[in-house]
Amino acid sequence: MDKFGDRKIFVVYTGKNPGIYEIWDEFLEQVNGFHVVKYDVFRTYAQAETAWFKYLNRVALQNIYESRKREEWCGGDGVVRTGDNFL
């Protein structure tokens, strides 16, 4: 028996369908054949859910940051500046 005992909850961050999985075979479906896989294993669903929502918040913040950077680069109108107008 490993440190998790009988119960394992899998959080797939990068895989075919990221999310929380409680069934081993469903977890394997998400990671098998996927080139870059990132996941964690937890003992309780609450721990898995906390990790999943932290990940989602981090991704959302990163998307907001990147969106704002694009607006700065484009001057807010979607046109990328070159030459003297390039930031």
N, C-alpha and C positions, 0 to 999 in steps of 0.2 A: 504494500500500500504506500502511495506517495503522500506528500505533505497536504494534499487536498482531500484525501479520503475518497469517498465514493462520488461526491458531488462536485462537478466542475461546470462553471459557467464561462463561456468563451466570448470575448469581445473582439470582433474582427474590425480593425480600423481600415485596412486596405486589403481588398479581396474582391471577389465577384459581386457580392452584396454585403457591404459593411453593416454591422449591427451586432446584436446580442443573440447568442445561440446556447441552448441548454442541451441539445442532443448532438452527440459526437458525430454522427453521420452527416447531419446538416452542417455542422462546422466544417467538416472535411470537404463538402461540396463547395464551400465558399473559398477555400484556400488552395485546393488541389488544382494544379495547372496555371495558377496565377503567379506571374514572375516575381513581383515584389509584394510580399505578404507581411503585414504587421498585425499582431494580435496579442492579447493578454488572457490569462486564465485566472478566474476568481473562485472563491469558495461560496460566496453568496450572490444572489441576484442583485441585492442592494449595492454591493461593492462594484459589480459589473456595470450597473446602471450609472453610478456616480462617475466611474471612469469614462463611460460612453458619453455622458453629457459634458464632462470636462473637455473631452476631445472635440465634440461638436462646437462648443463655445470657442475653443482655440481656433478651429477652422473658420468659424464665422468671423472672428476678429481679424484673422489673417486676410480673409476676402475683403473685408471693409478697408483694411490698410492698403491692400493692393489696388482696390478701386479708387481710393483717394489719390494714390500715387499716379495712376493713369490719368486722372482728371488734371493733376498738376502738369504732367508731361504734355497733355493735349490742350491745355488751356480751357478745359471744360466743354469744348465743342466737338470732341472726338477726332480732331485733326492733329496728327503728330507733327510737331514743328521740326524743321531742319534748318541748317545754316545758322544765321544770326539769331533766329527765334528759338533755337533748341536750348532747353534748360539743362 
